[in-house]
Amino acid sequence: MSTTPDTGPERSRNGLFRTKSIEQSIQDTEEPEHKLKKTLSALDLTVFGVGVVIGSGIFVITGTAATDYAGPAVTISFVVAAVVCALAALCYAEFASTVPVAGSAYTFAFASLGEFPAWIIGWDLILELALGCATVSVGWSGYVQSLLDSWGIPLPAALQGPGSGQDGFSFNIAAFLLVVAVMLVVVVGMKLSAWVTSVVVAIKVTVVLIVIAVGAFFIKSSNYTPYIPPAQDNKSGSGLSATLLEGIAGFTPSSFGVMGIFTAAAVVFFAFIGFDVVATAAEETRNPQKDVPRGILGSLAICTVLYVAVAAVVTGMQNYKDLDPGAPLAEAFKSVGHPFWAGLISFGAVIGLTTVCMILLLGQSRVFFAMSRDGLLPPVFSAVHPKFRTPYRSTIILGLLTALVAGFISLEELSKLVNIGTLFAFVVVALGVLILRRTRPDLPRAFKAPWVPLLPIASVACSVWLMLNLSVETWLRFAVWMAVGVVIYFVYGRRHSRAARGNAR
């Protein structure tokens, strides 16, 4: 391959793998009708990262992973998931410092792999971010309902959402309203979003530190025994519920044991989703070459320490078999006779999860914006508000669709699809780093991932391993979603692509 900027795109302009040069991607950000306002700093991005990562994973998913898969060894599962994320984070940081353009992995793939792979990853990111926002809003709704119940004003069963025990119509009104509210904040502008996030993150981190500090006094060492529970056959996990690895290898599905740690890692991986969203805000950052890598790596490091500490405290306070999958932190404090702290945690979760929804929706709208600006989606998605300088139409359309999904679909069905979508994005970004190092060694890189090519290869291998630990049913749903995306690309995207019309070189 040539290492010159334009030869590759010129040669493959009419093919599925026509690329868009880095220079053209950056030039597109200066078009007046598509120009976004640059307001964010490294601190803003780190706060964004912490704000989106500390969410459902720490307040909700910990209970499910410990009870069903890993027991007290869920702390190891968090470390495994963090290692996978760290490998991917280094790749994201290099790309974001090289291509400071909205769209994250979609934009990176367009520059290195070509238009069709970029479309695939963009369509995948839509799944990750939209369903991630919906998932978090459903988890938030559970804490709201818990608070309302404690105050003696429970919601009607028909408005509690799927799983409420209500026959017939059931709609999660709290989750729906949350998504609509954060959608309006995102429309108004990035600086307001950053200010709201800063306030809420301060509250959320305070609550997490309280859980660690106060909960440590109620730890019983007996709850850590056995630290890795013996493996158990899981007959209910057969068929489509079995992991793809189990289906390929042909052995009986099991929970706990060493394999349970990896299965739990694939589940708690959801807890780390979001640090990559920092990369979607690169185009709205004042000094993206330096600040985006700092935001990505800083937020991931902070959240990993907090996650492992909280998991250790919660499984030490209450036996893993008795943890509440819906609200493990709050219920653990209730179990030791301290409902006040349980109420404080529920309040912190209600406040804290709002920023997760907001930042995921922000990232989703920026991916749509980038794809639309390239002609792969209708131009309505790249329209920028004349006053707020935000992609308001894509934010409103996607926000309302996400709110409806949150109203009708349960938490468990959503979270696993989000995981597989994110891991797939990690694979593409790692491969992109390898390819761009070879095809464009001349590019200025404010941050360079170490140990290339070993680190990207390790990132791909670890991500694929966690994907194999997700259920066959999740893989089938993912395949259906991607098939729909392929159809849309060939029906609309390929014919309307700006690169196909010769506008990108």
C-alpha positions as CSV (number, residue, x, y, z in Angstrom):
1,M,0.0,0.0,0.0
2,S,1.1,3.6,-0.6
3,T,1.8,5.8,2.3
4,T,0.7,9.0,0.6
5,P,-2.5,10.6,1.8
6,D,-4.5,10.4,-1.4
7,T,-3.4,7.4,-3.3
8,G,-5.5,4.9,-1.3
9,P,-8.8,6.8,-1.5
10,E,-8.3,7.6,-5.1
11,R,-7.6,4.0,-6.1
12,S,-10.6,2.5,-4.3
13,R,-13.1,5.4,-4.7
14,N,-15.7,3.2,-6.4
15,G,-15.3,0.2,-4.1
16,L,-16.6,-0.9,-0.7
17,F,-13.3,-0.1,0.8
18,R,-12.7,3.4,-0.4
19,T,-11.2,5.4,2.4
20,K,-11.5,9.0,3.5
21,S,-8.2,10.7,4.2
22,I,-7.4,12.1,7.6
23,E,-6.9,15.5,6.0
24,Q,-10.4,15.5,4.4
25,S,-12.0,14.4,7.7
26,I,-10.5,17.3,9.5
27,Q,-11.3,19.7,6.6
28,D,-15.0,18.7,6.8
29,T,-15.2,19.9,10.4
30,E,-14.7,23.5,9.2
31,E,-17.7,23.5,6.9
32,P,-20.0,26.3,8.2
33,E,-23.2,24.3,8.1
34,H,-21.6,21.3,9.9
35,K,-19.2,23.1,12.3
36,L,-19.5,22.2,16.0
37,K,-18.6,24.5,18.9
38,K,-15.2,23.8,20.6
39,T,-15.8,24.2,24.4
40,L,-14.4,21.2,26.2
41,S,-11.1,20.7,28.1
42,A,-9.2,17.7,29.4
43,L,-11.0,18.0,32.8
44,D,-14.4,18.2,31.0
45,L,-13.6,15.0,29.1
46,T,-12.4,13.1,32.2
47,V,-15.6,14.1,34.0
48,F,-17.6,13.0,31.0
49,G,-15.7,9.6,31.1
50,V,-16.3,9.1,34.9
51,G,-19.8,10.3,34.5
52,V,-20.8,7.8,31.9
53,V,-18.7,4.8,33.2
54,I,-19.8,4.9,36.8
55,G,-23.4,4.0,36.3
56,S,-25.5,0.8,36.0
57,G,-22.4,-1.4,36.3
58,I,-21.6,-0.3,39.8
59,F,-25.2,0.3,41.0
60,V,-26.9,-2.7,39.2
61,I,-24.8,-5.2,37.3
62,T,-22.6,-6.1,40.2
63,G,-25.4,-8.1,41.8
64,T,-26.3,-10.1,38.8
65,A,-22.6,-11.0,38.0
66,A,-21.9,-12.1,41.6
67,T,-25.1,-14.0,42.2
68,D,-25.3,-15.9,38.8
69,Y,-21.7,-16.3,37.6
70,A,-18.7,-15.5,39.8
71,G,-19.5,-15.1,43.5
72,P,-17.0,-13.0,45.5
73,A,-14.5,-13.5,42.6
74,V,-16.5,-10.9,40.7
75,T,-13.7,-8.5,41.7
76,I,-11.4,-10.5,39.4
77,S,-14.1,-10.2,36.7
78,F,-13.9,-6.4,37.0
79,V,-10.1,-6.6,36.7
80,V,-10.4,-8.8,33.6
81,A,-12.9,-6.4,32.0
82,A,-10.7,-3.4,32.9
83,V,-7.7,-5.0,31.2
84,V,-9.6,-5.5,28.0
85,C,-10.8,-1.9,28.2
86,A,-7.3,-0.6,28.9
87,L,-5.9,-2.3,25.8
88,A,-8.8,-0.8,23.7
89,A,-8.4,2.6,25.5
90,L,-4.8,3.0,24.3
91,C,-5.9,2.3,20.8
92,Y,-8.7,4.8,21.0
93,A,-6.3,7.4,22.5
94,E,-4.0,7.1,19.5
95,F,-6.8,7.4,17.0
96,A,-8.5,10.3,18.8
97,S,-5.2,12.3,18.9
98,T,-4.6,11.6,15.2
99,V,-8.2,12.1,13.9
100,P,-9.9,14.6,16.2
101,V,-13.3,14.3,14.5
102,A,-16.7,13.4,15.7
103,G,-17.8,9.8,15.2
104,S,-15.3,7.9,17.3
105,A,-14.7,4.3,15.9
106,Y,-16.8,5.1,12.8
107,T,-14.5,7.9,11.7
108,F,-11.4,5.9,12.6
109,A,-12.6,3.0,10.5
110,F,-13.3,5.2,7.5
111,A,-9.8,6.5,7.6
112,S,-8.1,3.1,7.9
113,L,-10.4,0.2,6.8
114,G,-12.8,1.9,4.2
115,E,-16.3,3.0,3.8
116,F,-18.2,-0.3,4.2
117,P,-16.3,-1.3,7.4
118,A,-16.9,2.2,8.6
119,W,-20.6,1.8,8.0
120,I,-20.7,-1.5,9.8
121,I,-18.9,0.0,12.9
122,G,-21.1,3.1,12.8
123,W,-24.3,0.9,12.7
124,D,-22.8,-1.1,15.5
125,L,-22.1,2.0,17.6
126,I,-25.8,3.0,17.1
127,L,-26.7,-0.3,18.8
128,E,-24.2,0.2,21.6
129,L,-25.0,3.8,22.4
130,A,-28.8,3.8,21.9
131,L,-29.3,0.5,23.8
132,G,-26.8,1.6,26.4
133,C,-28.8,4.7,27.1
134,A,-32.0,2.7,27.2
135,T,-30.5,0.1,29.5
136,V,-29.2,2.7,32.0
137,S,-32.5,4.5,32.0
138,V,-34.3,1.2,32.9
139,G,-31.8,0.7,35.7
140,W,-32.4,4.2,36.9
141,S,-36.1,3.6,36.8
142,G,-35.7,0.7,39.2
143,Y,-34.0,2.9,41.8
144,V,-36.7,5.6,41.4
145,Q,-39.4,3.0,41.9
146,S,-37.6,1.8,45.0
147,L,-37.5,5.3,46.4
148,L,-41.1,6.0,45.6
149,D,-42.1,2.7,47.3
150,S,-40.2,3.7,50.5
151,W,-42.0,7.0,50.4
152,G,-45.4,5.2,50.2
153,I,-46.2,6.5,46.6
154,P,-45.6,3.5,44.3
155,L,-46.2,3.8,40.6
156,P,-49.1,1.8,39.1
157,A,-47.9,-1.6,37.9
158,A,-48.8,-0.7,34.3
159,L,-46.2,2.1,34.4
160,Q,-43.4,0.1,35.9
161,G,-42.3,-1.5,32.7
162,P,-41.7,-5.2,31.7
163,G,-41.1,-7.5,34.6
164,S,-43.4,-5.6,36.9
165,G,-45.8,-8.5,37.1
166,Q,-48.5,-6.7,35.1
167,D,-50.4,-8.6,32.5
168,G,-51.1,-6.8,29.2
169,F,-49.9,-3.3,28.6
170,S,-46.8,-2.3,30.5
171,F,-44.7,0.8,30.0
172,N,-41.7,2.1,31.9
173,I,-42.8,5.8,32.3
174,A,-39.8,6.8,34.5
175,A,-37.2,5.5,32.0
176,F,-39.0,7.2,29.1
177,L,-39.2,10.6,30.9
178,L,-35.5,10.4,31.9
179,V,-34.3,10.0,28.3
180,V,-36.5,12.8,27.1
181,A,-35.2,15.1,29.8
182,V,-31.5,14.4,29.0
183,M,-32.2,14.7,25.3
184,L,-33.2,18.4,25.9
185,V,-30.0,19.1,27.8
186,V,-27.9,17.6,25.0
187,V,-29.7,19.7,22.5
188,V,-29.0,23.0,24.3
189,G,-25.2,22.4,24.2
190,M,-22.0,20.7,25.2
191,K,-21.0,23.2,27.8
192,L,-24.3,22.9,29.7
193,S,-24.0,19.1,29.4
194,A,-20.5,19.4,30.9
195,W,-21.7,21.6,33.7
196,V,-24.5,19.3,34.6
197,T,-22.2,16.3,34.4
198,S,-19.7,17.9,36.7
199,V,-22.2,18.5,39.4
200,V,-23.8,15.1,39.1
201,V,-20.4,13.3,39.0
202,A,-19.4,14.9,42.2
203,I,-22.6,13.6,43.9
204,K,-22.1,10.1,42.4
205,V,-18.5,9.7,43.3
206,T,-19.3,10.9,46.8
207,V,-21.9,8.2,47.1
208,V,-19.5,5.5,45.8
209,L,-16.8,6.6,48.3
210,I,-19.4,6.4,51.1
211,V,-20.2,2.8,50.1
212,I,-16.6,1.9,50.3
213,A,-15.8,3.7,53.5
214,V,-19.0,2.8,55.5
215,G,-19.4,-0.7,54.0
216,A,-15.9,-1.7,54.9
217,F,-17.0,-1.8,58.6
218,F,-19.6,-4.4,57.9
219,I,-17.5,-6.9,55.9
220,K,-17.6,-10.5,57.2
221,S,-14.7,-12.6,56.0
222,S,-17.0,-15.7,55.9
223,N,-18.8,-14.1,52.9
224,Y,-15.6,-14.4,50.9
225,T,-15.5,-18.2,51.4
226,P,-15.3,-19.8,48.9
227,Y,-13.8,-16.9,47.0
228,I,-14.2,-18.8,43.7
229,P,-17.3,-21.0,44.2
230,P,-17.1,-24.5,42.6
231,A,-18.4,-24.7,39.1
232,Q,-22.0,-25.8,38.8
233,D,-23.8,-27.2,35.8
234,N,-26.3,-24.7,34.5
235,K,-29.0,-26.6,32.6
236,S,-31.1,-23.5,32.2
237,G,-28.2,-22.1,30.2
238,S,-28.4,-24.6,27.4
239,G,-29.5,-24.0,23.9
240,L,-29.7,-20.3,22.9
241,S,-28.9,-19.3,26.5
242,A,-25.5,-21.0,26.5
243,T,-22.4,-18.9,25.6
244,L,-21.1,-19.2,22.1
245,L,-17.9,-20.7,23.4
246,E,-19.9,-23.4,25.1
247,G,-21.8,-24.1,21.9
248,I,-18.6,-24.3,19.8
249,A,-16.7,-26.5,22.3
250,G,-19.8,-28.7,23.0
251,F,-19.4,-28.8,26.8
252,T,-22.1,-28.4,29.4
253,P,-22.9,-24.8,30.4
254,S,-21.8,-23.9,33.9
255,S,-21.7,-21.1,36.4
256,F,-19.0,-20.2,38.9
257,G,-15.6,-21.7,38.8
258,V,-12.8,-20.2,36.6
259,M,-15.0,-20.0,33.6
260,G,-17.7,-18.2,35.6
261,I,-15.2,-15.4,36.2
262,F,-14.8,-14.9,32.5
263,T,-18.6,-15.1,31.9
264,A,-19.1,-12.5,34.6
265,A,-16.3,-10.4,33.0
266,A,-18.4,-10.4,29.8
267,V,-21.4,-9.3,31.9
268,V,-19.7,-6.6,34.0
269,F,-18.0,-5.3,30.9
270,F,-21.1,-3.3,30.6
271,A,-19.9,-1.4,33.7
272,F,-17.0,0.1,31.7
273,I,-18.9,1.1,28.6
274,G,-18.6,4.8,28.0
275,F,-15.0,5.7,28.1
276,D,-15.0,5.4,24.3
277,V,-17.7,8.0,24.2
278,V,-15.1,10.6,25.1
279,A,-13.6,10.1,21.6
280,T,-17.0,11.1,20.0
281,A,-16.5,14.6,21.6
282,A,-13.1,15.2,20.0
283,E,-14.5,17.7,17.5
284,E,-15.9,19.8,20.3
285,T,-12.6,19.8,22.3
286,R,-10.3,22.8,22.3
287,N,-7.1,20.8,22.2
288,P,-8.2,17.3,21.2
289,Q,-4.7,15.9,20.3
290,K,-3.7,16.1,24.0
291,D,-6.9,16.3,25.9
292,V,-8.8,13.4,24.4
293,P,-6.2,10.8,25.4
294,R,-6.0,12.2,28.9
295,G,-9.8,12.1,29.2
296,I,-10.0,8.5,28.0
297,L,-7.2,7.0,30.1
298,G,-7.8,9.1,33.2
299,S,-11.5,8.3,33.5
300,L,-10.8,4.6,32.9
301,A,-8.2,4.5,35.6
302,I,-10.4,6.2,38.2
303,C,-13.4,4.0,37.5
304,T,-11.4,0.7,37.7
305,V,-10.2,1.5,41.2
306,L,-13.7,2.4,42.4
307,Y,-15.3,-0.6,40.8
308,V,-13.0,-3.2,42.3
309,A,-13.3,-1.6,45.7
310,V,-17.1,-1.5,45.6
311,A,-17.4,-5.1,44.4
312,A,-15.1,-6.3,47.2
313,V,-17.1,-4.4,49.9
314,V,-20.6,-5.5,48.7
315,T,-19.7,-9.2,48.4
316,G,-18.0,-8.9,51.8
317,M,-21.1,-7.3,53.4
318,Q,-23.6,-9.9,52.1
319,N,-23.3,-13.4,50.9
320,Y,-23.2,-13.5,47.1
321,K,-26.2,-15.8,47.0
322,D,-28.4,-13.2,48.7
323,L,-27.4,-10.1,46.7
324,D,-30.3,-8.3,45.1
325,P,-29.7,-8.2,41.3
326,G,-31.8,-5.1,40.9
327,A,-30.2,-2.9,43.6
328,P,-27.3,-4.8,45.2
329,L,-25.6,-1.8,47.0
330,A,-28.8,-0.5,48.6
331,E,-30.0,-4.0,49.7
332,A,-26.6,-4.9,51.1
333,F,-26.9,-2.0,53.6
334,K,-30.5,-3.0,54.4
335,S,-29.3,-6.5,55.2
336,V,-26.9,-5.2,57.9
337,G,-29.6,-3.0,59.4
338,H,-28.7,0.4,58.0
339,P,-31.6,1.5,55.8
340,F,-30.4,5.2,56.0
341,W,-27.3,4.3,53.9
342,A,-29.4,2.2,51.6
343,G,-31.6,5.3,51.0
344,L,-28.6,7.5,50.4
345,I,-27.3,5.0,47.8
346,S,-30.6,4.9,46.0
347,F,-30.6,8.7,45.9
348,G,-27.1,8.7,44.5
349,A,-28.0,6.1,41.9
350,V,-31.0,8.1,40.8
351,I,-28.9,11.3,40.5
352,G,-25.8,9.6,39.1
353,L,-27.4,7.5,36.3
354,T,-28.8,10.6,34.7
355,T,-25.4,11.6,33.4
356,V,-24.8,8.2,31.9
357,C,-27.9,8.5,29.8
358,M,-27.0,12.0,28.8
359,I,-23.5,11.2,27.6
360,L,-24.5,8.0,25.8
361,L,-27.2,10.0,23.9
362,L,-24.6,12.7,23.2
363,G,-22.2,10.1,21.7
364,Q,-25.0,8.4,19.7
365,S,-26.1,11.7,18.1
366,R,-22.4,12.5,17.2
367,V,-22.0,9.2,15.4
368,F,-25.2,9.8,13.4
369,F,-24.0,13.3,12.7
370,A,-20.7,12.1,11.3
371,M,-22.3,9.4,9.1
372,S,-24.8,11.9,7.8
373,R,-22.1,14.4,7.0
374,D,-20.5,11.7,4.9
375,G,-23.7,11.1,3.0
376,L,-24.3,7.6,4.4
377,L,-27.4,8.7,6.3
378,P,-30.0,11.4,5.3
379,P,-28.8,15.0,5.6
380,V,-31.4,15.7,8.4
381,F,-29.0,14.0,10.9
382,S,-26.2,16.4,10.2
383,A,-28.2,19.7,10.6
384,V,-26.6,21.9,13.2
385,H,-28.7,24.3,15.4
386,P,-28.0,27.9,14.4
387,K,-27.7,29.0,18.0
388,F,-26.5,26.0,20.1
389,R,-24.3,24.6,17.3
390,T,-25.3,21.0,18.2
391,P,-26.8,18.3,15.9
392,Y,-30.2,18.9,17.3
393,R,-32.3,17.0,14.8
394,S,-30.4,13.8,15.2
395,T,-30.4,14.2,19.0
396,I,-34.2,14.7,19.1
397,I,-35.0,11.8,16.7
398,L,-32.7,9.4,18.3
399,G,-33.7,10.5,21.8
400,L,-37.3,9.9,21.2
401,L,-36.7,6.4,19.7
402,T,-34.4,5.5,22.6
403,A,-37.0,6.7,25.1
404,L,-39.6,4.3,23.5
405,V,-37.2,1.4,23.6
406,A,-36.5,2.1,27.3
407,G,-40.2,2.1,27.9
408,F,-40.9,-1.3,26.5
409,I,-37.8,-3.5,26.8
410,S,-36.3,-5.1,30.0
411,L,-32.9,-4.5,31.4
412,E,-31.4,-8.0,30.9
413,E,-32.3,-8.1,27.2
414,L,-30.7,-4.7,26.5
415,S,-27.4,-5.0,28.4
416,K,-26.0,-8.1,26.6
417,L,-26.6,-6.5,23.2
418,V,-24.7,-3.4,24.3
419,N,-21.7,-5.5,25.4
420,I,-21.3,-7.3,22.1
421,G,-21.7,-4.1,20.2
422,T,-18.9,-2.4,22.2
423,L,-16.5,-5.3,22.0
424,F,-17.0,-5.4,18.2
425,A,-16.1,-1.7,18.1
426,F,-12.9,-2.4,20.2
427,V,-11.8,-5.0,17.6
428,V,-12.3,-2.6,14.7
429,V,-10.4,0.2,16.4
430,A,-7.4,-2.1,17.3
431,L,-7.2,-3.3,13.7
432,G,-7.5,0.3,12.5
433,V,-4.4,1.3,14.6
434,L,-2.4,-1.5,13.0
435,I,-3.5,-0.6,9.4
436,L,-3.0,3.2,9.9
437,R,0.5,2.7,11.4
438,R,1.4,0.9,8.1
439,T,-0.4,3.0,5.6
440,R,0.2,6.5,7.1
441,P,3.4,6.4,9.2
442,D,3.8,10.1,8.4
443,L,0.8,11.3,10.4
444,P,1.5,13.4,13.4
445,R,0.4,11.4,16.5
446,A,0.2,13.4,19.8
447,F,-0.3,10.1,21.6
448,K,1.1,6.7,20.4
449,A,-0.1,3.4,21.8
450,P,2.9,1.4,23.1
451,W,4.0,-2.0,22.0
452,V,2.5,-2.0,18.6
453,P,1.7,-4.4,17.0
454,L,1.5,-6.6,20.2
455,L,-0.9,-4.4,22.0
456,P,-3.6,-4.1,19.3
457,I,-3.4,-7.8,18.6
458,A,-3.8,-8.5,22.4
459,S,-6.8,-6.1,22.4
460,V,-8.4,-8.0,19.5
461,A,-7.8,-11.3,21.2
462,C,-9.2,-10.2,24.6
463,S,-12.3,-8.6,23.0
464,V,-13.1,-11.7,20.9
465,W,-12.7,-13.9,24.0
466,L,-15.3,-11.9,26.0
467,M,-17.6,-11.9,22.9
468,L,-17.4,-15.7,22.9
469,N,-18.6,-15.7,26.5
470,L,-21.9,-14.0,25.5
471,S,-24.9,-16.1,24.8
472,V,-25.8,-17.6,21.4
473,E,-29.1,-15.7,21.6
474,T,-27.2,-12.4,21.9
475,W,-25.1,-13.3,18.9
476,L,-28.2,-14.1,16.8
477,R,-29.8,-10.7,17.8
478,F,-26.5,-9.0,16.9
479,A,-26.4,-10.7,13.6
480,V,-30.0,-9.6,12.7
481,W,-29.2,-6.0,13.7
482,M,-26.0,-6.0,11.5
483,A,-27.9,-7.6,8.6
484,V,-30.4,-4.8,8.7
485,G,-27.5,-2.3,8.6
486,V,-26.0,-4.0,5.5
487,V,-29.4,-3.7,3.7
488,I,-29.6,0.1,4.6
489,Y,-26.1,0.7,3.3
490,F,-26.7,-0.9,-0.1
491,V,-30.1,0.7,-0.5
492,Y,-29.2,4.2,0.6
493,G,-25.7,4.8,2.0
494,R,-23.6,3.5,-0.9
495,R,-25.5,5.5,-3.5
496,H,-25.4,8.8,-1.5
497,S,-21.9,8.6,-0.2
498,R,-19.9,11.8,-0.6
499,A,-16.8,9.7,-1.1
500,A,-18.5,7.9,-4.0
501,R,-19.3,11.3,-5.6
502,G,-15.7,12.3,-5.3
503,N,-16.1,14.8,-2.5
504,A,-13.7,13.0,-0.2
505,R,-10.1,12.3,-1.2
